[in-house]
Amino acid sequence: MLLQNWWYTTLLGVDDPIQPPLATDIKADVVVVGAGMAGLSAALRLAESGHDIVLIDRNICGGSTTGKSAGFLTPDSELELSQILRRFGIEGARNLWQVPVKGIELITATVQKYGITCDLQTQDSLFVANDRSGVDDVHEEVVARKQLGYPVTAYTAAEVAGVLGSTRYHAGVRYSGTYGIDALRYCQGVKRVLLGRGVHIFESTEAHAIDDHTVRTHGGSVTAERIVVCADTPSRHFCHYADDVSPAETYLTISAPLTDRDVKALFPGDPLQCWDSDLIYSYWRLTGDRRILLGGGSMLSTYVRNAETSPRVAGHVVRKFRRKFPALANVEFLQYWPGLIDTTRDLFPTIIRDAQAPWVQFVLGCVGLPWAAFCGDFVGRHALDTEEQTDHVFFQYFRPDRRFLMPLWSEHVLGKPIVFALNNAWAKYYQVDVPARQRA
Ligand SMILES: Cc1cc2nc3c(=O)[nH]c(=O)nc-3n(C[C@H](O)[C@H](O)[C@H](O)COP(=O)(O)OP(=O)(O)OC[C@H]3O[C@@H](n4cnc5c(N)ncnc54)[C@H](O)[C@@H]3O)c2cc1C
């Protein structure tokens, strides 16, 4: 397998020239730092409301986490509905579930409105149980979806085998309203839209300091009424809240195109986007040209040995897949690539309106494209507060001083990877923020 991000090859022949780096001092209404899913969504919202916007990214638009992703557009990017329901009760879960659901709506509406070519696939989601405890997880998900009135189909092991070509899963839960995209081409498509709306975009431009109303880069600066930062892996001198996020690593592999027979062997019915019930789960779906996009990781690589590029972990993910789908044992996986996802301690994003500098907003730790799209759009809408916004409640959910299992200072004793791994597991499996007696 070749170490190479497949999505870059999908840009070949696409006529979206790289925007030259910033080389002078300029002014704008709003400067957006970071052009991943969150930053592009913020810039698009602001541009659509007629403001003078500058967007800068140290890479190309979408060139970091977003453009490495598997492009699953499903609400449960990392946290299942049942886990959010346990933490926040019905009202809170309903509020919070709106975040990724609206994120998906924003992305698909943008694709349609602007005719962006990004391999948008309508694919139901299927969460499958690897073992007994996975069956419990699947069951909890079914119950949670029913409790909130969301449509759902529950599968027994035999029924799973009817929609997924494997007899090795013990149960499954399926639902619709989910999609797959080539997120890098989506970002490049949004870049084209923004340029068409007069947004000034500077790629290969790294912000290294915020100084009052000015964002400084190596080649120039942008002075703006408002500053929106949607940057990943922020450094401490650039962002006071850099310690609030930590990267988790996941790997993707892509296969050669499947034959008709292989497609039927994998999905006897419609193609689905799937993931399993392991803590470090595997996930797979088909691209429009019928390649298997397969992702996963290991405990060690996810939290501890970030930025490992050897094929070891990807090879382990492929072997696990082949054990589950023996009929596809001969399918060749051609390329693999790792990627880092910034996470907060409880896997929810953090949105900050800096108390000392209220004109600066930060979006950090968006785990999942839909969450990032919503948060970017949200800060874009709130940046200038030109119209009445009704969803201030999300500033509360995503405030940096919300309740976590372990405080940041414990990193000095235990180390950041351990503190984040324990906090993540606690948030997923045990945390309760709204006790049962307060939920009525
Ligand atoms: C391998 C992999 C598979 C994934 N699969 C999925 C999936 O299938 N579905 C899903 O929902 N999520 C998936 N994710 C997670 C998803 O990609 C992220 O949650 C999402 O892309 C985060 O978007 P973002 O805009 O917050 O961050 P990013 O995409 O990282 O954007 C931040 C941007 O800021 C820029 N930047 C950083 N610092 C600076 C600076 N100082 N100056 C200027 N620019 C700066 C970066 O270059 C980058 O473009 C996956 C992630 C990976 C790595």
The ligand as an SDF file (V2000), in Angstrom:
LIG
                    3D

 53 58  0  0  0  0  0  0  0  0999 V2000
   -8.6840    9.9890    8.4300 C   0  0  0  0  0  0  0  0  0  0  0  0
   -9.8780   10.7530    8.9100 C   0  0  0  0  0  0  0  0  0  0  0  0
  -11.1530   10.2920    8.6240 C   0  0  0  0  0  0  0  0  0  0  0  0
  -12.2680   11.0220    9.0490 C   0  0  0  0  0  0  0  0  0  0  0  0
  -13.4900   10.6260    8.6410 N   0  0  0  0  0  0  0  0  0  0  0  0
  -14.5710   11.3630    8.9480 C   0  0  0  0  0  0  0  0  0  0  0  0
  -15.8430   11.0210    8.4370 C   0  0  0  0  0  0  0  0  0  0  0  0
  -15.9890   10.0870    7.6690 O   0  0  0  0  0  0  0  0  0  0  0  0
  -16.9170   11.7860    8.8110 N   0  0  0  0  0  0  0  0  0  0  0  0
  -16.7860   12.8410    9.6560 C   0  0  0  0  0  0  0  0  0  0  0  0
  -17.7850   13.4800    9.9700 O   0  0  0  0  0  0  0  0  0  0  0  0
  -15.5690   13.2130   10.1380 N   0  0  0  0  0  0  0  0  0  0  0  0
  -14.4700   12.5010    9.7930 C   0  0  0  0  0  0  0  0  0  0  0  0
  -13.2390   12.8900   10.2550 N   0  0  0  0  0  0  0  0  0  0  0  0
  -13.1570   14.0420   11.1540 C   0  0  0  0  0  0  0  0  0  0  0  0
  -13.3270   15.3470   10.3710 C   0  0  0  0  0  0  0  0  0  0  0  0
  -12.4550   15.3260    9.2750 O   0  0  0  0  0  0  0  0  0  0  0  0
  -12.9920   16.5520   11.2700 C   0  0  0  0  0  0  0  0  0  0  0  0
  -13.7640   16.4600   12.4440 O   0  0  0  0  0  0  0  0  0  0  0  0
  -13.3120   17.8740   10.5590 C   0  0  0  0  0  0  0  0  0  0  0  0
  -12.7120   17.8570    9.2870 O   0  0  0  0  0  0  0  0  0  0  0  0
  -12.8370   19.0560   11.3620 C   0  0  0  0  0  0  0  0  0  0  0  0
  -12.9940   20.2030   10.5600 O   0  0  0  0  0  0  0  0  0  0  0  0
  -12.3280   21.5790   10.9830 P   0  0  0  0  0  0  0  0  0  0  0  0
  -12.6830   22.6030    9.9990 O   0  0  0  0  0  0  0  0  0  0  0  0
  -12.6780   21.8290   12.4180 O   0  0  0  0  0  0  0  0  0  0  0  0
  -10.7690   21.2710   10.9860 O   0  0  0  0  0  0  0  0  0  0  0  0
   -9.6970   21.2210    9.7660 P   0  0  0  0  0  0  0  0  0  0  0  0
  -10.2330   20.5540    8.5810 O   0  0  0  0  0  0  0  0  0  0  0  0
   -8.4510   20.6620   10.3720 O   0  0  0  0  0  0  0  0  0  0  0  0
   -9.4880   22.7400    9.4150 O   0  0  0  0  0  0  0  0  0  0  0  0
   -8.6200   23.5880   10.1250 C   0  0  0  0  0  0  0  0  0  0  0  0
   -7.8440   24.3910    9.1030 C   0  0  0  0  0  0  0  0  0  0  0  0
   -7.0510   25.3560    9.7950 O   0  0  0  0  0  0  0  0  0  0  0  0
   -5.8320   25.4840    9.0930 C   0  0  0  0  0  0  0  0  0  0  0  0
   -4.8820   26.0810   10.0370 N   0  0  0  0  0  0  0  0  0  0  0  0
   -4.4420   25.5700   11.2080 C   0  0  0  0  0  0  0  0  0  0  0  0
   -3.6440   26.4290   11.8340 N   0  0  0  0  0  0  0  0  0  0  0  0
   -3.5770   27.5240   11.0430 C   0  0  0  0  0  0  0  0  0  0  0  0
   -2.8960   28.7650   11.1660 C   0  0  0  0  0  0  0  0  0  0  0  0
   -2.1390   29.0520   12.2210 N   0  0  0  0  0  0  0  0  0  0  0  0
   -3.0450   29.6610   10.1600 N   0  0  0  0  0  0  0  0  0  0  0  0
   -3.8210   29.3820    9.0770 C   0  0  0  0  0  0  0  0  0  0  0  0
   -4.4770   28.2160    8.9260 N   0  0  0  0  0  0  0  0  0  0  0  0
   -4.3670   27.3030    9.9000 C   0  0  0  0  0  0  0  0  0  0  0  0
   -5.5030   24.0690    8.6420 C   0  0  0  0  0  0  0  0  0  0  0  0
   -4.5990   24.0560    7.5570 O   0  0  0  0  0  0  0  0  0  0  0  0
   -6.8870   23.5430    8.2900 C   0  0  0  0  0  0  0  0  0  0  0  0
   -7.1840   23.6770    6.9100 O   0  0  0  0  0  0  0  0  0  0  0  0
  -12.0990   12.1950    9.8410 C   0  0  0  0  0  0  0  0  0  0  0  0
  -10.8230   12.6410   10.1270 C   0  0  0  0  0  0  0  0  0  0  0  0
   -9.7180   11.9430    9.6560 C   0  0  0  0  0  0  0  0  0  0  0  0
   -8.3510   12.4680    9.9730 C   0  0  0  0  0  0  0  0  0  0  0  0
  1  2  1  0
  2  3  1  0
  2 52  2  0
  3  4  2  0
  4  5  1  0
  4 50  1  0
  5  6  2  0
  6  7  1  0
  6 13  1  0
  7  8  2  0
  7  9  1  0
  9 10  1  0
 10 11  2  0
 10 12  1  0
 12 13  2  0
 13 14  1  0
 14 15  1  0
 14 50  1  0
 15 16  1  0
 16 17  1  0
 16 18  1  0
 18 19  1  0
 18 20  1  0
 20 21  1  0
 20 22  1  0
 22 23  1  0
 23 24  1  0
 24 25  2  0
 24 26  1  0
 24 27  1  0
 27 28  1  0
 28 29  2  0
 28 30  1  0
 28 31  1  0
 31 32  1  0
 32 33  1  0
 33 34  1  0
 33 48  1  0
 34 35  1  0
 35 36  1  0
 35 46  1  0
 36 37  1  0
 36 45  1  0
 37 38  2  0
 38 39  1  0
 39 40  1  0
 39 45  2  0
 40 41  1  0
 40 42  2  0
 42 43  1  0
 43 44  2  0
 44 45  1  0
 46 47  1  0
 46 48  1  0
 48 49  1  0
 50 51  2  0
 51 52  1  0
 52 53  1  0
M  END
$$$$
